[in-house]
Amino acid sequence: MKRKRILSKEELLRKINPFYKEREFFRYSNPLYKEDSWRRPRGIHSKVRRKLEGKPPMPGKGYKKPEIVRGLHPSGYREVLVYNLKDLERINKEKEAIRIASTVGKRLRIKIIEKAKELGIKILNE
């Protein structure tokens, strides 16, 4: 209950907190300069680094998520990477959801999905 309440607060914080953009992302066609990415400005004359008025905001420690919610999937579950059927035995289905590793083959993936559904475990990348 408490976790769901905090998750809804986190969604609210996401709307309030500024969206950080790469400095001068619009000037270059280089894929490193994406609109939705952030790289720390390091230049000695950088206006963003010096936090001058009228420049985009920089991330700071005041924008952290609540400690209970950090590292959780947006669904509210903690992600656990699964490689085989034995890994399913250690899953707490109330708090954890599984993500099947990309190195797992098709045949084993099908077995893992069947076993997880049988146990009632949520799968994030079915």
N, C-alpha and C positions, 0 to 999 in steps of 0.2 A: 504494500500500500504506500509506504513512505517513498519507495524508489519511484513509483509511477508519478507521485506528486512532484518529486524533484525533477523527473524527466520533463514534465509539463512546464516547470519553471525554466528548465534549460532551453526549451523551444522559445520561450518568451525572451530569454537572454540573447538567443541567437538573432532575434529580430532587433533588439536594442543595440547590441554590439556592432561596431562598424565592420564593413566588409573590406578587407585589406587587399589592395591591388599592387602589382609590381610597379615600381617607380618607372614612369615613362614607357609603359608597356605598349602604347599606341605608336611609338616611333619606329619599332623594329618588327620585321616579319619573322625573326628568329623564333623557333618554337620554345626556346627558354623563356621568352618574354610573353607569358600567357596572362590574360586578364585575371584569371582566378588563382594565380600563384603568388607567392610572397618570397622575396629574397631580401635579406637585410642590406640596406644601403651602407656602404663603407667608405665612400669618397669623403675627402676632407672638406670639400665645399658643398656637400649634399644638403639641400634645404630640408629634405624629409628627415635625415638623420639628426639635424639640429632642431627639428620640431618647430619650424617657423610657421607663423600663422598663414592660413590659406593653402597649406600643403596637406597631402593625405596623411591620415593618422598612422602611427606605428604600433604594432602589437606591444602590449606590456603585460606585466604580471597581474594586473588588476582584472584581466579578462578571462581568468581561469574558470573552469567548470567546477561545480561542487564535487567534493572528493568522492562521494558515493557513486556518482554518475560517470566519473572519468574512466575511459576505456571500455564503456558499454556500447553495444550495437544500438542503433536507434530504436529497435524493438524492445529494448530494456533488458536483454539477455547478455551475459558475458560470453564471448566467442571462444570456442575450443576447437583446435585443429585436430581432425581425425584422420589417421592413416590406415587403421585396420579395425576389425570387429572387437578386439580386446579393449580398444580405447573407449568404446561405447559403455563399457561396464562402470567406468569411473565418472560418468556424467550425472550431474544433479539436474534433473529435468525442470525443476521449478526456477532455477537461477541461470542455467547455462543452455546455450544452443550450439549446435555443431556446424562447422564448415569443413567439408570434405576437401582434403589436400588435392592440389592439381596434379600431383604425381601418381595418384591412385588411378588404376585402369578401369575400364568400363565394367568388366565383370564384377570386380570387387565393389565398385561404386554402387551397383544395383543391389548387392547383398547388404551393404551398409545402409542404404535407404530403406530397404525392407525391414531390417532389424530395428532401425531408429523409429520407424512408424509403429512397429509392434510395441516398443517400449514407451512410445508417446513423447519422443524427443523432437524438438523443433530443428529443422534443417534450413540453414541460411542460403545455401547454393545448390538447391536440388536440381 
